[in-house]
């Protein structure tokens, strides 16, 4: 999926939640016209009207409401996947291999390794 498609979806979700293009723009740190244009392009790609627009209000159509609910679930899944990867970056795992001079290993490292109880070595 192109990032422009995802941006349109994010703009749409924020617009529904905020109830306006202005509110969505404030959340996304873009202009209300950028939000409106992004959603118009999304509607054109999908071939369906997602929002009823008047000068004073913004509300989802029945198709828009169904699409909104699906988008919220999809964005939550994407965020969960991103969080999963982020948590894996924070905790080192796997085997560590250390190369060092033989004399240093015998004099400094080996005595430390032999002091570790056998059941905690892996």
Rosetta blueprint (number, residue, H / E / L):
1 X L
2 X L
3 X H
4 X H
5 X H
6 X H
7 X H
8 X H
9 X H
10 X H
11 X H
12 X H
13 X H
14 X H
15 X H
16 X H
17 X H
18 X H
19 X L
20 X L
21 X H
22 X H
23 X H
24 X H
25 X H
26 X H
27 X H
28 X H
29 X L
30 X L
31 X L
32 X H
33 X H
34 X H
35 X H
36 X H
37 X H
38 X H
39 X H
40 X H
41 X H
42 X H
43 X H
44 X H
45 X H
46 X H
47 X L
48 X L
49 X L
50 X L
51 X E
52 X E
53 X E
54 X L
55 X L
56 X L
57 X L
58 X E
59 X E
60 X E
61 X L
62 X H
63 X H
64 X H
65 X H
66 X H
67 X H
68 X H
69 X H
70 X H
71 X H
72 X H
73 X H
74 X H
75 X H
76 X H
77 X H
78 X H
79 X H
80 X H
81 X H
82 X H
83 X H
84 X H
85 X H
86 X H
87 X H
88 X H
89 X H
90 X H
91 X L
92 X L
93 X L
94 X L
95 X L
96 X L
97 X L
98 X L
99 X L
100 X L
101 X L
102 X H
103 X H
104 X H
105 X H
106 X H
107 X H
108 X H
109 X H
110 X H
111 X H
112 X H
113 X H
114 X H
115 X H
116 X L
117 X L
118 X H
119 X H
120 X H
121 X L
122 X L
